[in-house]
């Protein structure tokens, strides 16, 4: 009987699914991840949108489809992020088993599940970019202006969700090449002109879009393989959390950036005029040199060690950044080795006379990093 009812309902269910799919806009692109280890993981960018360079409008629409982080692409990006997270977490698991106590591992697993289940559009929704105007520029160029609206949501003091709308306006200078294709030669963003005491005073400021950032990220090198952690004292085990576990996560994240940024470069570069590509590369080289010449972040150092409950030890580190709070960890001995059972930050939340207040972090990877 149940089978017969199911067979009768099957066409209705299929129609409902088809109708729902038809109302959901297709993202400009999707990711096809594969591989179950950092060494075998690959991410292929599958382009769905039509990349039309026969007009200035077409090339701008293509660029915005790849870069404006509209809701559909944020959900598409989540596919590759979740696939990579599964690979990364698997690779980090043996080291978490070594360095983290049961309490910290359970807290981490809960935080990861909440992040995986979280709707990426809950706090922020972004519409697709729209073309608001086209005009003639100099020497045959076409100026294309765009607008994208983003809705940000945040809980208020009364518990209600407050929404605010943010507008992003861009202006593209497009030129037609000898091959008949239109390309972006200049990008400008409309910003408030703070030199004038007028809330309605705006100015266009030039930028290179995502290209210079892409070239900078591609130049990142993964750090060397961290050494085996020392855990014979609370101090060494606390430092090992940074020098071994967080360092490994940084190396894995760098690899992921290189995997994902490469396909973005491949689809964006053809949309840009050679002079803008050269400018973006030059900006990236300046940033790389500045980064190379900057002092290296200092290694974390222990500030104090005190007794906790039931034989636990509380280790506080010296500040690892000028902005974040000091890190505090609770460690417990297990089979002759010390493990972190809880970690968090000491923050001044009530003014200088109130002192620091401890806040535990469910995810140890959210701890402040040396800068």
PEMOCOR-V306998 format. One line per field, one symbol per residue. phi: phi as a letter, one per 20 degrees, with the letter a starting at -180 (. if undefined). burial: + if it has 24 or more other ideal C-beta (glycine too) atoms within 12 Angstrom, else -. A space follows every 50 residues. Layout:
phi: ???
burial: ???
This chain:
phi: .gffffffegffffffffffffeefffgbcddebocbgfdfccdededff eddecfgffffffffecelfgfffffffgfffffgffffffegfffffed fgffffffffffffffefffdfebccfffdedacbedelnfceddcbcdc ddcbfefeneeedcdddddccdedceefeneecedaccdfcfeffdebfd ecbedfbdmeffffffffefdffffffffecfcgffffffgefdffffff ffffffgffefgffgfeegfedfgffffffffffffffffffefffgfff cfebccfdelnfcdddefgebfdeffeccdccfblncecedabacecedc nfeemedecfdfdffefgdgc
burial: --------------------------+++-+-+----+--+++-+-+-+- +-+--++++++++++++++++++++++++++++++-+++-++--++-+++ +-+++-++---+-------+----+++++++---------++++++++++ -----------------+++++++++-----+++++++++---------- ------++++++++++++++-----+--+-+--+++++++++++++++++ +++++++++++-+++-+++++++--++-+++-++--+------------+ -+--+------+++++++++----++++++++----++++++++++---- ---------++++++-++++-
